[in-house]
Amino acid sequence: MSELENIEEDNINKSDPKITRRQVVKAGIKGAAALIGLGALTGDLVKSFFKRRLGFEPGAKFVPFDQTDFVVGALLFIMPIFGLTLKIFFVSLLLSFMLHIIVNHLAFYLRIRNEKW
């Protein structure tokens, strides 16, 4: 049983009995998901801006920024809300960089992708 299912349906706001704890948690999850998505897109947008200003051609390799731009953006957007530490930030960044390379190489060797990057 998930944590969400364990939350009691009691009212958290006595002046508005229609709002329950479960509704508040669901709204928080949706808000966090929206922030992660917005942060990932913003990170990619910022990286693309600088990549063009530095004269890189579209589709050109820009290691390690191509592998980490979305993670940096997403983590920066949720960091203040969830109280992520710098340790968690950098471990997440390192893991996403390594996993990105591993998965892309695996897809190349399985002939799912045409390029390793």
C-alpha positions as CSV (number, residue, x, y, z in Angstrom):
1,M,0.0,0.0,0.0
2,S,1.4,3.4,-1.0
3,E,2.0,6.3,1.3
4,L,-0.8,8.2,-0.5
5,E,-3.3,5.5,0.4
6,N,-2.3,5.6,4.0
7,I,-3.2,9.2,4.4
8,E,-6.4,9.7,6.2
9,E,-9.3,11.4,4.6
10,D,-9.8,13.7,7.5
11,N,-10.3,17.4,6.8
12,I,-7.3,19.6,7.2
13,N,-9.2,22.8,7.0
14,K,-12.1,23.0,9.4
15,S,-13.5,26.1,7.7
16,D,-13.6,24.2,4.3
17,P,-14.6,20.6,5.0
18,K,-14.2,19.7,1.3
19,I,-10.4,19.8,1.4
20,T,-8.8,16.5,2.7
21,R,-5.2,15.6,3.3
22,R,-5.1,13.3,0.3
23,Q,-6.1,16.2,-2.0
24,V,-3.3,18.3,-0.6
25,V,-0.8,15.5,-1.1
26,K,-2.0,14.9,-4.7
27,A,-1.7,18.6,-5.4
28,G,1.8,18.7,-4.0
29,I,2.8,15.7,-6.2
30,K,1.4,17.4,-9.3
31,G,3.1,20.6,-8.4
32,A,6.5,18.9,-8.0
33,A,6.0,17.1,-11.3
34,A,5.3,20.4,-13.0
35,L,8.3,22.0,-11.5
36,I,10.6,19.1,-12.5
37,G,9.3,19.3,-16.1
38,L,9.6,23.0,-16.3
39,G,13.1,22.9,-14.8
40,A,14.2,20.2,-17.2
41,L,13.0,22.2,-20.2
42,T,14.6,25.4,-18.8
43,G,17.9,23.7,-18.3
44,D,17.9,22.4,-21.9
45,L,16.9,25.9,-23.2
46,V,19.7,27.6,-21.3
47,K,22.3,25.0,-22.6
48,S,21.0,25.5,-26.1
49,F,21.3,29.2,-25.9
50,F,25.0,29.1,-24.8
51,K,25.7,26.3,-27.3
52,R,24.6,28.5,-30.2
53,R,26.4,31.6,-28.8
54,L,29.6,29.5,-28.7
55,G,29.1,28.6,-32.4
56,F,28.2,24.9,-32.1
57,E,26.3,23.5,-35.0
58,P,22.8,22.0,-34.3
59,G,23.2,18.4,-33.3
60,A,26.9,18.8,-32.4
61,K,28.3,17.1,-29.3
62,F,28.6,19.4,-26.2
63,V,29.8,17.0,-23.5
64,P,29.0,17.0,-20.6
65,F,26.2,19.6,-21.0
66,D,24.2,17.5,-23.4
67,Q,23.9,14.8,-20.8
68,T,23.2,16.9,-17.7
69,D,21.4,20.1,-18.8
70,F,17.9,18.8,-18.0
71,V,19.0,17.3,-14.6
72,V,20.5,20.6,-13.5
73,G,17.4,22.5,-14.4
74,A,15.0,20.1,-12.7
75,L,17.1,19.9,-9.5
76,L,17.5,23.6,-9.3
77,F,13.7,24.1,-9.6
78,I,12.9,21.6,-6.8
79,M,15.9,22.1,-4.6
80,P,14.4,24.9,-2.4
81,I,11.1,23.1,-2.0
82,F,12.4,19.7,-1.1
83,G,15.5,20.9,0.7
84,L,17.9,18.9,-1.5
85,T,21.5,19.1,-0.2
86,L,24.5,19.8,-2.5
87,K,25.6,16.2,-1.9
88,I,22.3,14.9,-3.4
89,F,22.5,17.5,-6.2
90,F,26.0,16.4,-7.3
91,V,25.4,12.6,-6.8
92,S,22.2,13.0,-9.0
93,L,24.2,14.9,-11.6
94,L,27.0,12.3,-11.7
95,L,24.6,9.3,-11.8
96,S,22.5,10.9,-14.6
97,F,25.7,11.6,-16.6
98,M,27.0,8.1,-16.3
99,L,23.6,6.5,-16.9
100,H,23.0,8.6,-20.0
101,I,26.2,7.4,-21.6
102,I,25.6,3.8,-20.6
103,V,22.1,3.7,-21.9
104,N,23.0,5.4,-25.2
105,H,25.9,3.1,-25.8
106,L,23.7,0.1,-25.0
107,A,21.1,1.3,-27.5
108,F,23.8,1.7,-30.1
109,Y,25.1,-1.8,-29.7
110,L,21.6,-3.2,-29.7
111,R,21.0,-1.3,-33.0
112,I,18.3,0.8,-31.5
113,R,20.2,4.1,-32.1
114,N,22.5,5.0,-35.0
115,E,25.0,7.0,-32.8
116,K,26.6,6.3,-29.4
117,W,25.8,9.9,-28.3
